[in-house]
Amino acid sequence: MHFNDLDIQDELKNIVKNLGLDTLTLVQQEAIPAIIAGKDIIVEAKTGSGKTISFALPIIEKLNPKNKNPKVLVIAPTRELCEQIATVFRSLGTFVQNLKIVTLYGGISLRGQVANMQNGVDVVIGTAGRLNDHLFRETLILDNIETLVLDEADRMLDMGFFDDIIKVISHIKNKPQTMLFSATYPSNIEKLASKIMKNPTMIKMQTDCAIEIEEYLYKTKDKYQALLSVLKSFKPKSTIVFCNTKVEANSLFDFLEDLHFDIALLHGDFEQKDRDEALLLFKNGSLPLLIATDVASRGLDIDDVELVVNFDIPFKSETYTHRIGRTARAGKEGIAVSLYTSREEKLASEILPDLSPLNVDNLAIDKNFTVKGNFGTICVFGGKKDKLRKGDLLGALCKDLGFDAKNIGDITITDKKSYIAVKKQEMDKNLSKIQKIKIKSKNFNINTIY
């Protein structure tokens, strides 16, 4: 089925086409018509199946901004997922006049979030804790909510947010159309659904991840050396390594940094700006290996992760599913490797009962392989608030500074900064020129952050 076959506005069809989307995924084929028809739905689908567009597109299709209070509420487990959902809504909703989308999560000033909502808002995307903060202060009104989405519901319940979610929903006056998306469907999800939904349509798209993800389990005495063997054998272009604790993640980062690998680190101690920058450098190919705790096992929308490594076996099978779901996204293939020592033998057998342990010493190792990014990143100290666009940045780099456009990769523009990925050989060639850049008759400082 193609997006052009859907019964949606022509403007939305054109936007979808410009985004390079053509064929619907299985979950989109099932969910979009049901949502347009006004049904409550429960969707069980693995990560990377295209579920965000499954609810964002029909919501945009039906949305009719008519007053200052929000019409759509999306609750998600993490700030990263909130931002990625917001990005999809903004991309699809460019034809909707005066569409206002806000994200509400912790780590950001409450006052700034209130200011963003002062002139009205149509779509609110937030975490349960921060939503309740605003509701307590009466800076968020949910009287006019028509559509409610719970994304990654199983993850939210794993994090202990059941009561917080119910508290948020209790502030909604009328019965909204409700959608619940989850990678797994444990009993606590069923309990939540029974409290907030009536006669929902069940859409189960769970498939055997082994079809798309090759899974391997290695027993070792030294996980640090085993990880090196795995990397030098599979030679991935992009890798996420998961640890169970911040202490282990920090230790592994130090170990690999001493080997001069190009790596990023992400866990709960990071400020939001540092988390955003680490993910950006990983996504644009400057730092092709990301070491993370489970703060990153959900909400990362990166299509080209070739390898996921469980440096530590997770304590729940659901966590394992979410971790390896970072690879094999958008129909691509991927590899998942789990490492364990004799101390984790029982846990490995419980979480991965269907995998037979292999000997890491049997891997064919390329001793010359190292983890190096193909791109450097330039930071321009100007962004959306300066009305900068990708075309402005690309034009200034190529016309004024002599960069070759074919060597420029991802361009990410935030409110105050813009990040441009540039092939390293191109960066080295033009390094002496990278000081300032003139765009729209205004000079902006430049810094190479990697």
SEVODREN-15756 format. One line per field, with one value per residue (C-alpha): residue number from 1; x, y, z; residue in one letter. Coordinates in pm, 1 decimal. Layout:
BEGIN
num	NUM|... $
u	X|... $
v	Y|... $
w	Z|... $
residuo	A|... $
END
This chain:
BEGIN
num	1|2|3|4|5|6|7|8|9|10|11|12|13|14|15|16|17|18|19|20|21|22|23|24|25|26|27|28|29|30|31|32|33|34|35|36|37|38|39|40|41|42|43|44|45|46|47|48|49|50|51|52|53|54|55|56|57|58|59|60|61|62|63|64|65|66|67|68|69|70|71|72|73|74|75|76|77|78|79|80|81|82|83|84|85|86|87|88|89|90|91|92|93|94|95|96|97|98|99|100|101|102|103|104|105|106|107|108|109|110|111|112|113|114|115|116|117|118|119|120|121|122|123|124|125|126|127|128|129|130|131|132|133|134|135|136|137|138|139|140|141|142|143|144|145|146|147|148|149|150|151|152|153|154|155|156|157|158|159|160|161|162|163|164|165|166|167|168|169|170|171|172|173|174|175|176|177|178|179|180|181|182|183|184|185|186|187|188|189|190|191|192|193|194|195|196|197|198|199|200|201|202|203|204|205|206|207|208|209|210|211|212|213|214|215|216|217|218|219|220|221|222|223|224|225|226|227|228|229|230|231|232|233|234|235|236|237|238|239|240|241|242|243|244|245|246|247|248|249|250|251|252|253|254|255|256|257|258|259|260|261|262|263|264|265|266|267|268|269|270|271|272|273|274|275|276|277|278|279|280|281|282|283|284|285|286|287|288|289|290|291|292|293|294|295|296|297|298|299|300|301|302|303|304|305|306|307|308|309|310|311|312|313|314|315|316|317|318|319|320|321|322|323|324|325|326|327|328|329|330|331|332|333|334|335|336|337|338|339|340|341|342|343|344|345|346|347|348|349|350|351|352|353|354|355|356|357|358|359|360|361|362|363|364|365|366|367|368|369|370|371|372|373|374|375|376|377|378|379|380|381|382|383|384|385|386|387|388|389|390|391|392|393|394|395|396|397|398|399|400|401|402|403|404|405|406|407|408|409|410|411|412|413|414|415|416|417|418|419|420|421|422|423|424|425|426|427|428|429|430|431|432|433|434|435|436|437|438|439|440|441|442|443|444|445|446|447|448|449|450 $
u	0.0|126.3|76.5|-82.0|-359.1|-463.8|-775.1|-588.1|-547.7|-341.0|-115.4|-28.0|34.0|278.0|464.1|493.9|627.8|882.2|997.8|1084.5|809.0|621.7|519.7|351.3|496.8|268.5|186.5|106.2|-128.8|-324.3|-311.2|-361.5|-707.4|-824.4|-716.4|-873.2|-1195.1|-1185.5|-1115.8|-924.2|-632.8|-367.9|-65.1|196.4|484.2|858.1|1072.7|1169.5|835.7|726.9|482.2|542.7|414.6|132.1|-21.3|128.5|-0.1|-369.5|-360.7|-231.0|-492.9|-776.1|-634.5|-831.3|-659.4|-941.6|-850.3|-551.6|-573.2|-409.9|-610.8|-351.5|-153.8|129.7|290.7|633.8|896.8|1203.8|1298.2|1477.1|1162.3|955.4|1182.6|1182.2|803.2|785.6|1017.5|782.4|479.0|654.3|767.0|418.2|235.2|410.6|92.8|-123.5|-144.5|-21.2|37.0|205.7|383.3|557.1|761.5|741.6|1002.3|1245.2|1590.7|1447.4|1322.9|954.6|935.5|1061.9|808.0|526.7|640.6|625.7|259.6|146.9|18.3|-158.1|-56.8|-212.5|1.3|169.6|433.1|576.7|687.9|438.2|638.1|679.8|319.4|203.6|431.6|252.4|-90.9|-17.9|85.0|-215.1|15.7|-125.8|-496.6|-620.8|-991.1|-995.5|-787.6|-942.3|-660.8|-439.7|-133.7|76.3|398.3|637.2|380.3|560.9|875.5|681.3|533.7|876.2|992.3|711.7|491.2|155.5|11.3|162.2|-1.1|-341.0|-305.2|-235.5|-527.9|-763.6|-730.5|-882.8|-1250.4|-1401.8|-1323.6|-1049.1|-964.9|-687.5|-393.6|-151.1|172.2|402.1|680.9|559.4|222.9|273.4|-10.8|46.8|-21.5|-352.4|-436.1|-359.1|-560.9|-865.1|-860.7|-833.2|-986.7|-1319.3|-1339.2|-1005.7|-899.9|-594.8|-324.7|-44.6|246.6|511.5|738.3|1031.4|1324.0|1560.0|1438.2|1603.6|1851.1|2131.6|2176.3|2495.6|2588.6|2952.0|3087.4|3417.5|3650.5|3728.4|3442.4|3667.8|3885.5|3581.2|3422.4|3737.4|3725.0|3359.7|3426.3|3732.6|3540.9|3208.2|3370.1|3049.4|3011.7|2780.3|2754.4|2567.8|2713.0|2475.9|2588.0|2367.1|2523.4|2671.5|2987.6|3041.8|2965.1|3220.0|3480.8|3429.2|3442.5|3779.0|3912.5|3813.1|3915.2|4267.2|4269.2|4186.6|3849.1|3597.5|3326.5|3036.7|2895.2|2534.9|2376.1|2148.3|2410.3|2438.3|2278.5|2027.2|2257.2|2535.1|2296.2|2173.9|2527.1|2643.8|2349.8|2404.7|2773.4|2683.2|2403.7|2604.9|2899.9|3154.1|3149.3|3038.4|3034.9|2793.3|2828.1|2501.2|2290.9|1925.2|1843.1|1922.0|1746.7|1423.9|1349.1|1655.4|1539.8|1859.4|1814.3|2169.5|2292.5|2460.9|2556.1|2415.8|2629.2|2495.3|2815.5|2604.4|2311.8|1995.2|1784.1|1458.6|1380.6|1176.7|1488.8|1679.3|1405.7|1421.4|1801.1|1840.6|1552.7|1801.7|1930.1|1743.7|1524.0|1317.8|1339.5|1718.8|1919.1|2123.8|2342.3|2300.4|2583.0|2559.6|2859.8|2860.7|3098.6|3049.4|2899.7|2616.7|2556.1|2215.8|2097.6|2210.0|2018.4|1703.8|1711.0|1845.1|1728.7|1722.9|2081.6|2369.7|2688.6|2977.1|3350.2|3472.4|3818.4|3678.8|3603.6|3804.7|3971.2|4099.4|4383.4|4397.5|4034.9|3971.4|3664.7|3706.3|3441.9|3435.4|3307.1|3407.6|3149.4|3144.0|2935.2|2800.3|2687.8|2355.2|2033.5|1658.2|1628.0|1858.7|1632.5|1912.2|1817.9|2011.5|2040.9|2192.9|2459.8|2537.7|2564.2|2795.1|3028.1|3051.0|3045.3|3234.8|3468.0|3523.8|3385.5|3280.1|2905.7|2946.3|3163.0|2902.0|2674.6|2394.9|2302.1|2118.2|1982.6|1880.6|1750.2|2092.5|2342.9|2383.7|2587.9|2733.7|2896.0|3190.6|3410.8|3737.0|3960.3|3747.6|3762.9|4142.2|4176.5|3971.1|4059.8|4242.2|3925.8|3699.4|3675.8|3375.5|3104.8|2886.9|2520.9|2253.4|2499.3|2570.4|2890.7|2866.9|3147.4|3246.8|3400.5|3505.7|3369.5|3504.0 $
v	0.0|348.4|675.1|815.3|555.1|692.2|905.7|1213.5|1574.1|1640.4|1877.9|1596.9|1356.9|1608.2|1647.0|1270.1|1247.2|1525.2|1336.1|1044.3|816.6|592.7|249.1|208.0|-31.9|-308.1|-122.7|194.8|2.2|-124.5|175.5|481.0|386.9|281.9|613.7|816.6|620.7|742.2|407.6|354.8|126.0|-79.4|-145.3|-404.2|-352.1|-378.7|-66.2|60.1|-41.9|312.7|357.1|732.0|815.0|565.7|805.8|1142.5|1137.1|1067.2|1311.6|1587.4|1488.8|1532.0|1825.9|2150.2|2424.9|2635.3|2758.2|2818.0|2497.3|2174.8|1923.6|1643.4|1495.2|1246.8|1087.8|926.0|782.6|994.1|1342.7|1201.2|1025.3|1338.8|1541.9|1279.2|1256.8|1636.6|1635.0|1398.2|1612.5|1928.4|1765.3|1639.9|1950.8|2221.3|2287.3|2344.6|2718.3|2835.7|2478.7|2495.9|2192.6|2193.9|1936.5|1918.0|1715.3|1750.5|1907.0|2218.3|2535.7|2522.3|2896.9|2862.3|2588.7|2805.3|3092.1|2857.3|2785.5|3141.7|3209.7|2876.1|2521.4|2245.0|1939.6|1867.7|1592.9|1520.8|1287.0|1200.1|1360.1|1699.8|1700.6|1656.4|1942.6|2174.4|2042.9|2103.6|2462.3|2503.8|2607.6|2329.9|2287.5|1956.7|2044.5|2031.2|1717.8|1520.6|1271.3|1090.6|883.4|670.7|582.4|313.0|235.4|-73.5|130.5|393.5|126.9|-34.7|305.8|313.0|576.4|397.3|631.3|938.8|847.3|792.5|1124.7|1309.1|1144.3|1231.1|1598.6|1531.3|1631.4|1440.0|1089.0|1135.7|900.6|697.1|513.1|292.8|181.0|-78.0|-309.2|-575.3|-645.9|-756.3|-772.9|-419.8|-282.0|-469.8|-319.6|31.8|-16.5|-134.6|185.7|435.7|266.3|115.4|-162.5|-81.4|-239.9|-462.2|-443.1|-690.8|-661.5|-838.6|-1047.4|-1270.6|-1030.1|-1311.7|-1263.4|-922.5|-932.8|-1185.5|-1258.0|-1392.5|-1481.5|-1502.8|-1626.6|-1471.0|-1416.4|-1060.2|-857.9|-564.5|-774.8|-963.9|-635.7|-546.0|-885.0|-833.9|-487.7|-604.7|-904.3|-747.6|-411.0|-208.3|147.3|232.2|63.0|108.5|-67.5|-100.1|-117.4|-173.6|102.3|450.1|332.5|54.8|288.6|542.8|271.4|127.7|475.9|541.8|207.0|268.8|634.9|526.5|325.9|650.7|526.4|790.1|727.8|901.5|843.2|877.3|816.6|981.2|1215.1|1415.3|1757.6|1779.3|1981.6|1724.4|1437.7|1609.7|1674.7|1317.9|1178.2|1428.4|1336.5|967.5|1008.5|1221.0|980.1|1183.0|942.5|604.0|416.2|510.4|371.0|406.4|289.9|208.5|577.7|521.2|188.8|369.9|669.7|669.1|711.7|623.2|405.1|291.2|126.2|-191.0|-347.9|-348.6|-498.3|-591.0|-542.2|-634.4|-876.5|-678.7|-788.6|-812.1|-974.4|-665.6|-451.9|-686.1|-647.9|-270.8|-261.0|-473.9|-282.0|1.7|-197.6|-344.0|-37.0|67.9|-278.7|-304.0|-593.4|-574.4|-765.2|-801.6|-942.2|-1018.1|-1079.1|-1253.8|-1401.9|-1701.5|-1469.0|-1386.6|-1745.2|-1777.2|-1437.3|-1511.8|-1840.8|-1665.9|-1368.5|-1552.9|-1914.2|-1976.2|-1869.0|-2113.5|-1953.1|-1921.7|-1893.2|-1539.2|-1676.5|-1823.0|-1481.2|-1380.6|-1056.4|-773.7|-635.8|-317.3|-223.4|71.9|278.9|608.7|848.8|953.6|1300.6|1597.0|1844.0|2221.1|2423.9|2759.0|2985.5|3071.0|2877.5|2889.1|3210.7|3372.1|3233.7|3013.9|2734.4|2437.8|2602.8|2914.9|2713.6|2493.0|2793.0|2985.2|2689.7|2605.0|2948.0|3152.1|2900.1|2665.0|2343.7|2068.3|2001.5|1627.8|1606.8|1766.4|1533.7|1593.2|1949.2|1994.6|2334.8|2405.6|2731.4|2887.2|2659.6|2474.2|2155.6|2052.9|1714.3|1738.2|1458.1|1467.8|1516.9|1815.8|1949.8|1920.8|2092.8|2393.3|2405.0|2738.5|2902.0|2781.6|3087.4|3290.7|3260.7|3530.5|3449.8|3704.2|3992.2|3874.9|3719.1|3400.0|3243.4|2886.4|2614.3|2258.3|2041.9|1719.4 $
w	0.0|-87.5|100.2|-215.7|-176.9|161.6|195.9|319.1|207.7|-104.9|91.6|330.8|41.6|-109.2|220.6|259.2|-96.6|-30.3|279.5|51.6|184.1|-57.8|71.7|410.2|664.6|792.5|1113.0|916.5|686.8|986.3|1219.7|996.1|856.1|1205.2|1355.5|1074.8|1140.4|1502.3|1670.5|1995.6|1915.5|2092.2|1873.2|1962.2|1721.1|1745.1|1741.2|1397.7|1244.0|1156.7|1443.7|1497.1|1149.9|1217.8|1470.2|1370.5|1011.8|1085.4|1377.9|1149.3|890.3|1142.1|1339.7|1330.3|1533.7|1672.2|2021.5|2245.3|2448.1|2322.9|2120.4|2113.4|2402.6|2350.4|2658.5|2610.5|2847.9|2763.5|2653.3|2347.2|2229.2|2293.7|2066.4|1793.3|1797.5|1779.8|1478.2|1292.7|1378.2|1260.9|937.1|853.5|973.2|772.1|569.4|881.0|942.5|1283.9|1406.7|1748.5|1895.5|2234.4|2424.3|2804.7|2994.2|3282.6|3264.2|3097.7|3269.6|3359.4|3302.8|2946.3|2875.5|3011.4|2787.9|2484.8|2561.0|2630.8|2279.2|2249.4|2158.9|1948.8|2025.9|2359.7|2374.8|2717.9|2992.3|3264.6|3546.4|3381.4|3256.7|3616.5|3724.5|3483.1|3575.4|3945.5|3866.6|3634.3|3349.5|3130.2|3054.2|2909.7|2885.4|2505.4|2443.0|2157.3|2096.0|2346.8|2253.0|2488.3|2309.8|2434.6|2703.5|2830.4|2890.6|3086.1|3310.0|3357.6|3481.6|3740.0|3574.8|3598.3|3864.5|3697.3|3365.1|3527.6|3709.6|3383.9|3205.8|3494.4|3394.2|3049.6|3059.8|2770.3|2645.3|2382.7|2099.4|2263.8|2108.9|2297.7|2132.2|2287.0|2174.2|2420.3|2583.2|2944.8|3198.7|3329.6|2980.9|2975.7|3315.9|3192.4|2874.1|3070.3|3274.4|2989.3|2682.0|2578.6|2319.0|2156.0|1829.5|1884.1|1616.1|1672.7|1433.2|1639.4|1417.3|1487.5|1517.4|1416.8|1059.2|1048.1|1337.7|1364.0|1735.8|1891.6|2249.2|2360.5|2690.2|2793.5|3086.6|2978.1|2831.5|2746.0|2517.5|2391.3|2282.2|2089.4|1917.8|1824.8|1680.6|1485.9|1350.5|1247.1|1155.3|1182.9|1059.4|1350.1|1691.3|2020.5|2325.8|2623.3|2985.6|3289.7|3501.6|3461.8|3637.9|3383.8|3094.8|3219.2|3268.1|2920.9|2767.5|2933.0|2810.1|2447.5|2454.6|2554.1|2229.1|2042.0|1921.8|1808.8|2068.6|2240.7|2588.6|2706.1|3045.2|3300.0|3450.0|3127.4|3091.2|2809.0|2581.8|2628.1|2556.8|2242.3|2120.3|2187.9|1989.2|1709.0|1671.4|1674.3|1421.7|1176.8|1169.3|1365.5|1661.3|1519.4|1851.3|2130.3|2482.5|2669.8|2958.5|2902.1|2880.4|2510.6|2459.0|2375.3|2164.0|1939.6|1582.9|1395.4|1088.6|1020.1|1341.1|1214.5|1547.8|1901.3|2177.7|2519.3|2715.6|3018.3|2995.5|3082.1|3376.8|3178.7|2846.0|2751.6|2793.8|2564.8|2301.0|2323.2|2308.9|2000.0|1843.5|1784.2|1486.1|1185.2|1163.4|862.8|709.8|724.9|867.0|1184.9|1428.3|1805.3|2019.6|2392.2|2617.5|2952.9|3208.0|3434.2|3699.0|3456.3|3343.8|3510.1|3387.7|3031.3|3029.2|3157.4|2919.4|2612.6|2648.9|2273.2|2202.8|2234.0|2368.0|2121.0|2175.9|2115.1|2033.4|1712.0|1564.7|1257.5|1365.5|1148.8|1362.2|1155.5|1215.1|1444.7|1525.6|1343.9|1218.8|854.5|941.0|1149.0|1276.9|1239.9|1483.5|1362.9|1647.4|1490.5|1440.9|1399.1|1600.8|1344.2|1067.9|932.1|692.5|559.5|219.6|377.1|556.6|257.6|27.0|259.1|310.3|-59.4|-222.4|36.0|199.1|-94.2|53.7|-186.8|-143.5|-203.5|110.9|337.8|534.1|783.0|878.1|1209.4|1310.7|1670.5|1816.6|1870.6|1694.1|1366.2|1324.2|988.8|928.0|686.4|550.4|746.1|441.9|341.4|695.0|705.8|368.3|476.9|846.4|821.2|681.7|963.1|1187.1|1078.5|819.5|663.5|606.3|512.5|570.6|925.5|1058.4|1266.9|1464.7|1377.8|1588.9|1503.1|1784.7|1639.0 $
residuo	M|H|F|N|D|L|D|I|Q|D|E|L|K|N|I|V|K|N|L|G|L|D|T|L|T|L|V|Q|Q|E|A|I|P|A|I|I|A|G|K|D|I|I|V|E|A|K|T|G|S|G|K|T|I|S|F|A|L|P|I|I|E|K|L|N|P|K|N|K|N|P|K|V|L|V|I|A|P|T|R|E|L|C|E|Q|I|A|T|V|F|R|S|L|G|T|F|V|Q|N|L|K|I|V|T|L|Y|G|G|I|S|L|R|G|Q|V|A|N|M|Q|N|G|V|D|V|V|I|G|T|A|G|R|L|N|D|H|L|F|R|E|T|L|I|L|D|N|I|E|T|L|V|L|D|E|A|D|R|M|L|D|M|G|F|F|D|D|I|I|K|V|I|S|H|I|K|N|K|P|Q|T|M|L|F|S|A|T|Y|P|S|N|I|E|K|L|A|S|K|I|M|K|N|P|T|M|I|K|M|Q|T|D|C|A|I|E|I|E|E|Y|L|Y|K|T|K|D|K|Y|Q|A|L|L|S|V|L|K|S|F|K|P|K|S|T|I|V|F|C|N|T|K|V|E|A|N|S|L|F|D|F|L|E|D|L|H|F|D|I|A|L|L|H|G|D|F|E|Q|K|D|R|D|E|A|L|L|L|F|K|N|G|S|L|P|L|L|I|A|T|D|V|A|S|R|G|L|D|I|D|D|V|E|L|V|V|N|F|D|I|P|F|K|S|E|T|Y|T|H|R|I|G|R|T|A|R|A|G|K|E|G|I|A|V|S|L|Y|T|S|R|E|E|K|L|A|S|E|I|L|P|D|L|S|P|L|N|V|D|N|L|A|I|D|K|N|F|T|V|K|G|N|F|G|T|I|C|V|F|G|G|K|K|D|K|L|R|K|G|D|L|L|G|A|L|C|K|D|L|G|F|D|A|K|N|I|G|D|I|T|I|T|D|K|K|S|Y|I|A|V|K|K|Q|E|M|D|K|N|L|S|K|I|Q|K|I|K|I|K|S|K|N|F|N|I|N|T|I|Y $
END
